[in-house]
């Protein structure tokens, strides 16, 4: 997944007829027969508990044209935060500082962007309460929407807040915001989200912000968020409508092979029920029949194949619903669901640049797919793979990678073991993956690819930049999405 940048966005949405336009998404841009959608998965029991407490009819409203609420609410709201009598300006938070430093010095933030970021800075310390309150409002005012979400809500809260942070960081960046939200809009189809659901979400989002951003929330801030949400929702609705014309909301895929490589790692091969277009280096979301509406992201472990089969490397993690099911329960004949492909960690075949690939743990899966992709294109360009693991036991796919190295003289595979002996693996290196990369450079003329746990991606990117690889030639899945997925 990627985070491109571009020029700053305007304050309103295209075709917006007024401040409250987001309550009525443009019919001309909406699908005639909308299907499903909602990108974040799973969320916390805290939100569910708050919803069960209910919201009284006298709760303050921030949206004059909102739909009628559900009846029968009797419990009380969480107490509103007190506002100091002489509240001064809200100091810049770590969030604001990071957003500011990520933008070019010459680009000035718009008035709406500044208002939105101040709101985000204020609610950042109370993110858990804000997201719990948001879901409480949503499920009480619109109980029919509860069916779109998984039974457990533990991760949904975290995913929502991370999505808000990401949107806040890109509010002045039209192309980046559109790419990010269009991907979400297409992916949300598999959850059953319809255009008419967006006003309800926006209403409850504003309600939660108004309750907790007591220092920075006023008429101007509210209007800025309304304009931003109008734009956000319309981009997602339009992307879903366009995607519906060419692709299903999801693909059913039959498990045709299940190979347990270690006690907690399996290679799962599936056959989709219809053609599944993707590129080597991309990923998809997976739902199992044992945990409906719970989706997790997994990279493809192969380049596109003539037989249409797809492979994934899955490691079961503690409390991992999807990963545990795929590793320990799935068997040939079972049917899982796949969402649309995503991510831009793909090979640029218009250049002859070498490829420098860092794969840690099951992060070797997309690296293997990239090697296959280069081989299929038939261009002899150098590919250097550093395969990192804690011990030689964790190098579960080293034999496959060494066979590829033997078949392709342009490929070099270096196993890197961070702890324990290295004698059991051919040409293995002892130490940390970033240190090995620094030792074997220079890499200034290579395109770099990093795949693995979030911590490894961060350290790997730092190492690559440190040895002279330009940051615009380093590709990896978005760290925030990996953290949100949890598996």
Secondary structure, DSSP 8 states (H G I E B T S, - for coil): ------S---SS-TT--STTGGGS--GGGS-TT---------B-HHHHHHHHH---TTS--S-TT-----S---S---------TT-------HHHHHHHHHS-TT----HHHHHHHHHHHHHGGGHHHHHHHHHHHHHHHTGGGGGGS-S-BTBHHHHHHHHHHHHHHTTT-HHHHHHHHHHHHHHGGGGT--TTHHHHHHHHHHHHHHHH-TTT-SHHHHHHHHHHHHHHHHHHHHHHHHHHTTS-S-EEEEEEEEEE-SSSEEEEEEEESS-----TT-EEEEE-TTSTT-EEEEE-SS---TT-EEEEEEE--TT-HHHHHHHHT--TT-EEEE---B------TTS--EEEEEEEGGGHHHHHHHHHHHHHHT----EEEEEEESSGGG-TTHHHHHHHHHH-TTEEEEEEESSS--TTSTT-EES-HHHHHHHT---TTEEEEEESSHHHHHHHHHHHHHTT--GGGEEE--HHHHHHH--
